């Protein structure tokens, strides 16, 4: 019976062992299954996350990941390098989105500057920008080459001008040297000639100088004798003038200005309304356009001041008559112009040229200032109206135009002469003019010559106002 019991225990133990092993295996299987499900979920979650970061095709597009980085990190590294190349160094902490926007903004600004107009953002590309930059670079190079060519041309012209200037300067220098040599030779010949003259003619010159001194002494003696004779003649002339004055005082005085106050013609027809006058003088009488006449009353003599009741200016000349217009500013409203009124130009003569002598200072414009060229202006007036001017008063003098006494400045001192070397000459000239002025007045009285001041003279030639 013992062996049978032992076998039963062994089978029981084996059964218990297999039951325990089965239970343990079942528990292990359950635990493994649960872990497998958790890992499956984790895998699916990781796979979904990796799909959000990069899908399989996108990983292939990225290429080999950088060691130690994910595909996304590798892509961000590539993008950072690309962004730095385009926009320069950027903030390291900025996100990829910020960097992308900054890069895009920089590209758009660059494109606008190149195009200088509106553009399509969709057509923005680095190749387009690079092409535009290359075109600008080529244009700049071409412009620089053109400017360099122009600079080269200007430099060549400048070199030519400088060379021409150097050649001209060299030629001028040579001519100057030649002229200097000629001058030096002339100076040497002059010195030689002067030495020869001094040697050969020294004694003769001394003799002649002595004779000249003696002659001057004799002339001085003659001058003294002449001055003595002139003084005696002056005394005689004064006595003669005294007796002439006595004679003049006891005989009737002639009218000195009869010749000047003789009518030249008369009015044939007058139309005061139109201002047109016909006179009986024409080309046969040497009348010319521009000639003026004063009109006087037919029943009265010409007044001493020579002023008429109107002035006429000839504008059309026929053979025996002329047409003249009345100068409105010269008409005396109290008197009328009628036929047979005498007319006269007191210096004009159909057959003779009147001779004038001018002396003194003149205020031609009537502004109270002495005209430095007053005598010359009066001379021009006389010449333009058919007269002639003489420097000396003679029996042939017809009229004298006399101004105020010439101005004589004070005698110049040493300081005045230093300031104006011609001061003495001007002073002596003024004294001579003053002496001549007095002589003209005396001779006018001696020869009974009419004397006009500037106002009367202007009336006589038709320029009076």
Order of alpha helices (4+ residues) and beta strands (2+ residues): alpha-alpha-alpha-alpha-alpha-beta-beta-beta-beta-beta-beta-beta-alpha-beta-beta-alpha-alpha-beta-alpha
